[in-house]
Amino acid sequence: MIKIPAFTKSYHRKQVVHTESITLMEDTIYAVIGANGSGKSTWSRMVCGITKPDKGDMKFLKGLRPGYLAQKSHVYRMSVKKNLMLNGNDEERAEDFLQALDLKRLADQKAWKLSGGEMSKMFLARILMGRYDLLILDEPSTAMDVESTLASEKLILDYKETYHGTILIITHSIEQAVRIADRVICFDHGSICEEGPADEVLKSPKREETRRFLSFLGADFKTYENV
């Protein structure tokens, strides 16, 4: 288990995160949801040690191997395959990722010439080349088509099964949360308003803030209640 301390963070005198402590379980995928500007990405960067909180003890990271995939990652001026190999010198693993994400035909192409969806797949494959105890993926399937999204989710599930770590996926897709998450963390105005098993939070949220956000995304709780 990873005990994340209470965090606060402000920008330009405006507080954007003020969370209580939360314990994250190993061998678990968390979908982190919430409206734009609710603080989920800032909180996640603090959890991973990238952003320094105004208040919050970072000692919990000692001994952990954290990994973070940003919405906009850096493209190195080399081939697609070499971009992957920067995060792990395992050519067979890189080939497997390229094959799974339909990038094999582009392996030797200049990475900065990829389309948006292809680049998202490369970024995900590159981060998955490493081994992390705590892995945070911020909108990992951005710009991907349905087939690629499903393929990427399978790779994330396989990663959990292999390394048994803690994975946080920041997503605006209810469908993705249903397919891949074991648990859900919902943010509202800088704080965690609800956390629990995915089925419970997504189908029968306890907090009005969660219900309101999920309804905005198109959740039909009457349908859920009749299942």
Backbone bond lengths (Angstrom), bond angles and torsions (degrees), N, CA, C in turn:
res aa  C-N    CA-C-N  psi(-1)  N-CA   C-N-CA  omega(-1)  CA-C   N-CA-C  phi
1 M - - - 1.468 - - 1.533 110.43 -
2 I 1.306 115.20 149.13 1.465 121.43 178.19 1.529 107.59 -120.03
3 K 1.310 116.58 116.19 1.461 120.01 179.59 1.522 109.37 -92.53
4 I 1.326 115.54 108.94 1.464 121.70 179.35 1.530 108.27 -86.50
5 P 1.319 118.44 126.05 1.473 120.22 -178.68 1.520 112.49 -73.03
6 A 1.311 115.50 170.70 1.464 120.86 172.37 1.527 108.86 -65.33
7 F 1.316 116.78 138.08 1.457 122.27 -179.27 1.522 110.45 -124.78
8 T 1.325 115.52 146.54 1.465 121.23 164.86 1.525 107.81 -132.46
9 K 1.323 115.15 145.95 1.452 120.54 178.27 1.514 108.97 -152.18
10 S 1.337 115.78 133.46 1.458 121.80 178.60 1.520 110.10 -126.95
11 Y 1.331 115.45 147.26 1.455 122.16 172.42 1.524 107.60 -127.60
12 H 1.328 115.56 128.37 1.461 121.06 179.02 1.541 110.48 53.42
13 R 1.320 115.73 44.08 1.469 124.63 177.18 1.527 113.55 68.55
14 K 1.313 116.91 7.91 1.459 120.49 176.61 1.526 109.08 -106.76
15 Q 1.316 116.12 122.10 1.457 120.30 -179.57 1.526 109.53 -75.56
16 V 1.333 116.32 123.69 1.463 120.82 -177.49 1.528 112.43 -108.80
17 V 1.337 116.91 -19.39 1.465 121.18 177.06 1.515 109.37 -139.13
18 H 1.331 115.57 132.37 1.470 120.95 173.25 1.532 106.59 -150.49
19 T 1.326 115.50 83.00 1.460 121.36 -174.16 1.519 111.89 -105.17
20 E 1.324 115.05 152.84 1.463 121.34 169.31 1.532 108.37 -83.70
21 S 1.327 116.96 169.01 1.455 120.29 177.99 1.533 110.02 -67.18
22 I 1.314 115.92 151.55 1.456 121.81 179.81 1.522 108.61 -146.13
23 T 1.309 117.42 142.27 1.461 122.10 178.37 1.518 109.67 -103.17
24 L 1.331 115.47 124.67 1.454 122.01 178.53 1.525 109.49 -100.91
25 M 1.313 116.24 137.67 1.454 121.36 -177.41 1.522 111.15 -91.65
26 E 1.319 115.70 151.07 1.455 121.36 174.56 1.528 109.53 -74.77
27 D 1.327 115.77 163.60 1.467 122.15 177.15 1.527 110.70 54.27
28 T 1.329 115.33 41.07 1.469 121.20 -174.16 1.519 110.17 -141.31
29 I 1.330 115.59 136.90 1.460 121.40 173.27 1.523 108.26 -103.74
30 Y 1.329 116.03 124.74 1.464 122.98 177.03 1.523 109.27 -106.66
31 A 1.315 116.66 129.43 1.463 120.67 168.24 1.521 106.81 -91.01
32 V 1.321 116.86 123.38 1.464 122.21 179.00 1.520 106.94 -102.67
33 I 1.329 116.58 114.54 1.461 121.09 -174.22 1.524 110.31 -121.94
34 G 1.311 115.28 165.15 1.455 121.36 179.72 1.508 109.96 151.60
35 A 1.311 116.06 160.73 1.461 121.03 -178.27 1.523 111.04 -65.57
36 N 1.322 116.07 160.89 1.460 120.14 173.14 1.525 109.28 -58.06
37 G 1.338 115.35 133.65 1.460 119.57 -179.61 1.511 114.20 83.03
38 S 1.342 117.93 7.49 1.468 120.38 -178.70 1.522 112.86 -80.61
39 G 1.340 117.40 -8.80 1.462 120.69 175.97 1.512 115.27 103.75
40 K 1.323 117.79 -1.45 1.463 119.92 -173.78 1.532 112.78 -65.29
41 S 1.326 117.83 -40.69 1.466 119.65 -179.54 1.521 111.33 -70.87
42 T 1.341 117.34 -41.07 1.464 120.37 177.82 1.517 110.39 -62.76
43 W 1.325 116.80 -44.55 1.468 121.15 177.44 1.525 110.52 -59.59
44 S 1.317 117.26 -44.17 1.462 121.01 -178.26 1.522 111.50 -63.70
45 R 1.331 117.20 -38.88 1.467 119.44 177.50 1.521 111.61 -66.50
46 M 1.323 117.52 -32.64 1.466 119.81 175.28 1.525 110.65 -70.32
47 V 1.325 116.55 -40.13 1.464 120.96 178.16 1.519 110.45 -58.28
48 C 1.324 116.14 -36.82 1.458 121.19 -177.43 1.531 112.71 -86.80
49 G 1.334 117.51 -6.13 1.450 121.00 177.82 1.518 114.52 86.21
50 I 1.331 117.65 8.57 1.464 121.03 -179.47 1.525 110.87 -80.86
51 T 1.317 116.69 -41.93 1.463 122.41 178.68 1.526 108.92 -106.30
52 K 1.319 116.21 133.80 1.460 120.68 -179.47 1.530 109.80 -85.46
53 P 1.330 117.97 126.07 1.464 119.64 178.92 1.526 111.20 -74.55
54 D 1.320 116.33 156.84 1.465 119.77 171.99 1.528 109.47 -69.53
55 K 1.327 115.40 -39.14 1.464 121.55 175.38 1.525 107.97 -137.82
56 G 1.320 115.73 135.54 1.456 120.64 -179.53 1.518 110.72 146.79
57 D 1.312 116.90 125.16 1.457 123.04 -177.86 1.527 109.68 -79.70
58 M 1.327 117.16 119.27 1.460 121.67 -176.06 1.531 113.06 -90.92
59 K 1.320 117.83 10.42 1.466 120.49 -178.31 1.522 112.33 -64.00
60 F 1.327 117.25 -20.54 1.467 120.10 -178.84 1.531 111.78 -62.10
61 L 1.342 117.37 -21.95 1.455 121.20 -178.97 1.526 113.01 -78.34
62 K 1.318 117.43 -11.61 1.458 120.58 -178.05 1.532 109.78 -62.91
63 G 1.304 115.91 123.81 1.456 120.94 179.57 1.509 114.55 87.53
64 L 1.338 116.64 -8.08 1.464 120.40 178.55 1.527 110.27 -91.09
65 R 1.328 115.32 151.53 1.459 120.66 172.45 1.522 107.70 -108.83
66 P 1.339 117.37 97.24 1.469 119.53 -179.63 1.528 112.21 -90.20
67 G 1.319 115.57 147.69 1.457 121.45 174.21 1.512 109.27 -132.59
68 Y 1.323 116.80 147.26 1.456 120.21 -175.66 1.521 110.25 -141.07
69 L 1.326 116.36 127.76 1.461 122.80 173.73 1.512 108.53 -110.64
70 A 1.331 115.98 111.07 1.459 121.41 -179.48 1.520 110.67 -78.78
71 Q 1.323 116.15 162.58 1.461 120.05 175.77 1.526 110.96 -61.14
72 K 1.318 115.33 -37.64 1.459 120.59 177.57 1.531 108.15 -120.33
73 S 1.323 116.05 100.44 1.459 121.17 -178.75 1.526 110.22 -93.79
74 H 1.319 114.81 171.79 1.466 120.13 -177.87 1.531 110.61 -88.53
75 V 1.313 115.91 134.23 1.455 121.61 175.28 1.530 108.49 -98.83
76 Y 1.316 117.00 120.25 1.465 120.14 177.93 1.523 109.32 -85.17
77 R 1.310 115.65 143.52 1.458 120.83 -173.95 1.527 110.25 -80.22
78 M 1.309 113.43 72.67 1.459 122.60 177.93 1.512 107.31 -155.03
79 S 1.301 118.19 -175.73 1.455 120.98 -176.89 1.528 111.51 -69.42
80 V 1.327 115.20 165.32 1.459 121.10 178.80 1.526 109.92 -59.74
81 K 1.309 116.73 -48.46 1.470 120.61 -178.49 1.526 111.34 -62.39
82 K 1.322 117.37 -41.55 1.462 120.13 179.76 1.522 111.02 -65.89
83 N 1.332 117.92 -32.21 1.462 120.32 174.46 1.522 110.31 -59.15
84 L 1.347 116.22 -43.22 1.462 119.86 178.94 1.525 111.11 -64.78
85 M 1.323 116.07 -42.70 1.467 120.78 -174.89 1.525 112.86 -68.11
86 L 1.322 117.07 -15.19 1.462 119.53 175.97 1.526 111.49 -63.84
87 N 1.334 116.47 -24.37 1.465 119.87 -176.27 1.533 112.35 -107.42
88 G 1.314 116.71 15.18 1.457 118.94 177.56 1.506 110.40 165.92
89 N 1.316 116.68 122.41 1.465 121.44 -174.46 1.528 110.91 -87.03
90 D 1.332 114.90 58.60 1.457 121.38 -179.17 1.530 107.22 -127.72
91 E 1.331 115.28 93.75 1.461 120.16 -173.63 1.523 111.72 -64.14
92 E 1.323 117.17 -38.25 1.467 120.02 -179.53 1.523 110.80 -63.42
93 R 1.338 116.49 -41.37 1.465 121.12 178.49 1.528 110.48 -64.42
94 A 1.325 116.02 -41.84 1.462 120.09 178.28 1.526 110.59 -61.44
95 E 1.311 117.02 -43.16 1.464 121.28 178.56 1.525 111.14 -61.73
96 D 1.322 116.08 -39.76 1.471 120.30 179.16 1.527 110.86 -62.59
97 F 1.331 116.63 -42.93 1.463 120.53 179.23 1.527 110.99 -65.63
98 L 1.318 116.03 -43.22 1.458 120.17 179.52 1.527 110.50 -60.60
99 Q 1.326 116.19 -40.62 1.457 120.81 179.50 1.524 110.44 -67.18
100 A 1.332 116.98 -46.23 1.464 121.66 -176.03 1.519 112.00 -63.49
101 L 1.328 117.13 -31.44 1.465 121.31 -176.20 1.533 112.74 -104.21
102 D 1.314 115.76 15.17 1.467 121.02 177.54 1.530 111.73 57.13
103 L 1.329 115.25 42.96 1.462 120.62 177.58 1.525 112.19 -114.75
104 K 1.316 116.93 -0.31 1.460 120.08 -174.77 1.525 111.91 -58.66
105 R 1.325 115.99 -39.13 1.467 119.98 -179.89 1.526 112.05 -68.05
106 L 1.338 116.02 -15.43 1.466 120.95 -178.96 1.522 112.20 -107.54
107 A 1.318 117.40 9.47 1.465 121.48 -172.30 1.527 113.40 -54.91
108 D 1.335 116.76 -38.54 1.467 120.30 -176.25 1.528 112.73 -98.59
109 Q 1.325 116.18 5.00 1.472 119.74 179.40 1.524 110.46 -78.06
110 K 1.325 115.91 154.54 1.461 120.75 177.39 1.526 108.86 -65.77
111 A 1.320 116.09 123.90 1.467 121.08 -170.85 1.522 112.88 -61.15
112 W 1.331 117.46 -34.26 1.467 120.12 -175.75 1.531 112.89 -73.50
113 K 1.330 116.60 -4.12 1.460 120.52 178.54 1.531 112.49 -99.06
114 L 1.319 117.35 3.83 1.459 120.98 179.08 1.535 110.79 -70.16
115 S 1.325 115.69 156.88 1.463 120.43 172.44 1.525 109.12 -74.02
116 G 1.328 116.53 172.49 1.462 120.03 -179.21 1.521 112.98 -59.53
117 G 1.328 116.92 -46.05 1.452 120.36 -179.92 1.509 112.52 -66.57
118 E 1.335 116.83 -40.72 1.465 121.07 178.11 1.518 110.97 -63.76
119 M 1.331 115.97 -38.63 1.451 119.77 179.52 1.532 111.13 -66.19
120 S 1.336 116.91 -40.28 1.470 120.30 177.11 1.518 110.69 -59.67
121 K 1.335 116.27 -40.05 1.466 119.73 178.86 1.528 110.82 -66.26
122 M 1.323 116.69 -40.38 1.464 119.73 178.49 1.526 111.29 -63.85
123 F 1.345 116.59 -42.37 1.463 120.01 179.92 1.527 110.88 -61.60
124 L 1.337 116.17 -43.51 1.461 119.53 179.87 1.526 110.45 -64.35
125 A 1.329 117.09 -45.84 1.464 120.13 179.30 1.526 110.84 -60.17
126 R 1.326 116.41 -39.09 1.470 119.84 -178.10 1.522 111.47 -65.10
127 I 1.333 117.29 -44.35 1.470 118.39 -179.69 1.521 110.70 -67.84
128 L 1.336 117.17 -34.26 1.467 120.10 -179.22 1.524 112.51 -73.77
129 M 1.321 117.59 -10.07 1.464 120.82 174.16 1.521 111.16 -67.67
130 G 1.331 117.39 -24.15 1.463 121.20 179.86 1.515 111.60 -92.21
131 R 1.316 115.80 165.77 1.462 121.06 177.07 1.522 108.74 -112.92
132 Y 1.338 115.98 122.80 1.459 121.01 -175.71 1.527 110.91 -130.85
133 D 1.319 114.79 146.24 1.471 119.90 173.01 1.520 110.05 -79.17
134 L 1.334 115.38 -31.95 1.458 122.74 -178.70 1.522 107.55 -132.70
135 L 1.326 115.92 113.51 1.456 120.86 -176.55 1.520 109.45 -120.50
136 I 1.336 116.14 126.67 1.457 121.76 -179.41 1.524 108.78 -116.86
137 L 1.334 115.55 125.23 1.455 122.47 -178.47 1.524 108.38 -119.73
138 D 1.318 116.47 112.67 1.465 121.29 -177.31 1.534 108.98 -94.81
139 E 1.329 116.20 106.12 1.462 123.08 -178.48 1.535 111.17 49.68
140 P 1.346 117.76 60.26 1.469 120.56 -172.33 1.524 114.96 -67.00
141 S 1.334 118.07 -21.09 1.467 119.12 -177.02 1.534 112.87 -104.83
142 T 1.329 116.30 22.42 1.464 120.80 177.92 1.529 111.10 -55.38
143 A 1.316 116.36 131.70 1.471 124.30 176.16 1.521 113.57 71.26
144 M 1.333 118.45 3.68 1.467 120.14 177.48 1.523 110.43 -83.89
145 D 1.333 116.11 148.85 1.453 120.06 172.28 1.525 109.57 -77.40
146 V 1.325 117.39 175.39 1.461 121.22 -174.52 1.522 111.61 -60.39
147 E 1.313 116.86 -45.16 1.466 121.00 -178.15 1.528 111.23 -61.73
148 S 1.321 116.43 -43.50 1.463 120.81 179.96 1.524 111.30 -68.45
149 T 1.341 116.18 -37.37 1.460 120.23 177.51 1.521 110.78 -60.68
150 L 1.318 116.81 -45.69 1.463 120.79 179.63 1.529 111.12 -64.70
151 A 1.325 116.75 -38.79 1.464 120.46 177.84 1.520 110.83 -65.10
152 S 1.331 116.30 -40.34 1.469 119.62 179.45 1.523 111.29 -66.61
153 E 1.326 116.26 -37.55 1.462 119.72 178.93 1.524 111.15 -65.58
154 K 1.321 116.71 -37.37 1.467 119.76 176.97 1.523 110.56 -62.93
155 L 1.327 117.20 -40.73 1.460 120.22 178.27 1.529 111.46 -63.48
156 I 1.325 116.31 -38.22 1.469 120.07 178.68 1.526 110.41 -66.83
157 L 1.332 116.57 -42.10 1.466 120.58 176.89 1.526 110.95 -63.00
158 D 1.319 116.89 -42.21 1.467 121.01 177.99 1.528 110.47 -62.98
159 Y 1.324 116.04 -38.25 1.473 121.09 179.28 1.528 110.17 -61.58
160 K 1.321 116.25 -44.20 1.466 119.99 177.86 1.521 110.83 -62.11
161 E 1.318 116.82 -43.82 1.456 121.04 -179.21 1.527 111.93 -64.25
162 T 1.314 116.28 -30.62 1.463 120.69 -178.32 1.524 112.21 -79.98
163 Y 1.342 116.81 -45.57 1.459 120.58 -171.48 1.522 114.47 -107.03
164 H 1.332 118.03 -13.84 1.467 122.70 174.94 1.528 113.03 57.72
165 G 1.306 116.45 32.28 1.453 120.27 179.47 1.520 112.69 -90.51
166 T 1.326 115.40 -169.02 1.460 122.91 177.31 1.524 108.02 -104.06
167 I 1.330 116.53 127.81 1.463 121.11 -178.29 1.524 109.39 -123.65
168 L 1.315 116.05 127.77 1.459 122.21 175.04 1.526 108.14 -110.27
169 I 1.340 116.74 124.08 1.454 121.20 177.85 1.523 108.76 -116.44
170 I 1.312 116.43 113.88 1.462 120.86 176.04 1.525 106.95 -82.52
171 T 1.322 116.72 121.52 1.452 119.81 -174.33 1.522 111.20 -147.60
172 H 1.330 115.57 150.87 1.456 121.79 172.54 1.522 110.96 -105.20
173 S 1.317 117.26 7.41 1.457 121.64 -176.66 1.530 110.81 -102.00
174 I 1.323 116.16 113.48 1.462 119.76 174.51 1.521 109.76 -61.04
175 E 1.330 116.01 -41.72 1.461 120.47 -178.61 1.517 111.21 -59.61
176 Q 1.320 116.58 -41.62 1.458 119.82 178.77 1.525 110.78 -65.20
177 A 1.326 116.58 -43.01 1.466 120.38 178.11 1.526 111.05 -59.95
178 V 1.336 116.58 -41.73 1.467 120.86 179.26 1.522 110.63 -63.58
179 R 1.333 116.27 -42.35 1.465 120.48 -175.78 1.515 113.07 -70.93
180 I 1.332 117.51 -36.01 1.458 118.74 -164.65 1.532 115.26 -118.72
181 A 1.320 117.69 -23.86 1.463 119.37 -170.70 1.523 113.24 -87.17
182 D 1.332 114.52 141.46 1.464 121.27 169.90 1.523 110.15 -86.32
183 R 1.338 115.36 -36.82 1.456 121.63 -178.50 1.525 108.92 -139.00
184 V 1.328 116.10 161.87 1.463 121.78 -178.77 1.525 109.50 -127.88
185 I 1.323 115.23 137.74 1.467 122.70 172.16 1.518 106.46 -116.30
186 C 1.329 117.51 122.95 1.466 121.29 -179.07 1.527 109.97 -110.93
187 F 1.337 115.45 130.19 1.460 121.78 178.83 1.523 110.83 -103.51
188 D 1.328 114.69 146.66 1.459 120.94 174.04 1.521 108.34 -149.82
189 H 1.328 116.08 120.36 1.470 122.36 178.06 1.530 112.51 49.24
190 G 1.324 115.96 47.72 1.456 120.85 171.91 1.512 116.65 87.38
191 S 1.310 118.13 -3.95 1.461 120.07 -179.00 1.525 110.53 -127.59
192 I 1.323 116.01 161.49 1.457 121.34 176.25 1.517 107.62 -83.72
193 C 1.324 115.66 112.94 1.463 119.01 -176.67 1.526 111.84 -90.80
194 E 1.343 116.71 -21.65 1.468 118.41 179.80 1.526 109.52 -160.55
195 E 1.339 115.67 143.52 1.461 121.73 176.00 1.513 108.35 -146.97
196 G 1.338 116.86 135.79 1.447 118.69 179.64 1.517 111.62 175.25
197 P 1.341 117.41 -175.56 1.462 120.81 177.81 1.522 111.46 -55.83
198 A 1.322 116.61 141.54 1.457 120.88 -174.50 1.523 112.42 -56.15
199 D 1.328 117.50 -45.80 1.466 120.39 -179.09 1.521 112.10 -57.97
200 E 1.325 116.08 -41.67 1.464 120.08 -177.38 1.519 111.38 -70.73
201 V 1.334 116.80 -47.99 1.462 120.11 -175.76 1.526 111.30 -67.68
202 L 1.323 117.02 -41.35 1.461 120.42 -175.23 1.522 113.43 -78.60
203 K 1.336 117.09 -27.90 1.459 120.01 -177.10 1.526 113.24 -102.70
204 S 1.343 116.03 -31.18 1.470 119.42 -178.66 1.524 109.99 -140.59
205 P 1.328 117.66 65.36 1.471 119.66 -178.34 1.522 111.51 -61.64
206 K 1.336 114.88 142.69 1.456 120.03 -178.98 1.523 111.85 -85.33
207 R 1.327 116.44 -28.13 1.457 120.26 -175.13 1.526 110.86 -101.02
208 E 1.318 115.71 140.75 1.461 121.10 -180.00 1.524 110.96 -62.75
209 E 1.350 117.05 -33.99 1.463 119.86 179.88 1.532 110.77 -61.65
210 T 1.341 115.64 -41.32 1.459 119.90 178.90 1.518 110.80 -66.89
211 R 1.321 116.34 -45.58 1.463 120.52 179.77 1.529 110.76 -60.35
212 R 1.312 116.98 -41.21 1.461 121.03 -179.06 1.530 110.88 -64.45
213 F 1.328 116.34 -43.10 1.460 119.43 -179.77 1.530 111.46 -67.10
214 L 1.318 116.55 -44.26 1.466 119.54 179.83 1.524 111.37 -65.29
215 S 1.324 117.10 -35.80 1.463 120.17 176.42 1.518 110.61 -64.10
216 F 1.332 116.40 -38.40 1.469 121.19 177.22 1.526 110.94 -60.57
217 L 1.353 116.28 -34.30 1.459 120.71 179.37 1.523 112.82 -82.36
218 G 1.329 115.81 -4.86 1.461 118.35 175.63 1.510 115.47 108.29
219 A 1.329 118.30 9.00 1.458 120.33 179.32 1.533 110.30 -65.84
220 D 1.328 115.59 138.17 1.460 121.43 178.97 1.528 107.94 -114.26
221 F 1.330 116.08 95.48 1.462 119.47 -174.09 1.510 112.61 -70.92
222 K 1.335 118.34 -23.78 1.453 120.21 175.14 1.520 110.76 -64.59
223 T 1.347 114.67 -39.75 1.468 119.04 177.08 1.511 110.23 -64.39
224 Y 1.337 116.71 -44.36 1.459 120.63 179.53 1.524 110.46 -59.33
225 E 1.312 116.39 -43.16 1.460 121.10 -175.33 1.527 111.60 -65.49
226 N 1.336 116.82 -23.43 1.462 120.21 -179.30 1.530 113.43 -90.76
227 V 1.358 115.63 -4.02 1.465 119.70 -178.25 1.524 109.09 -73.70
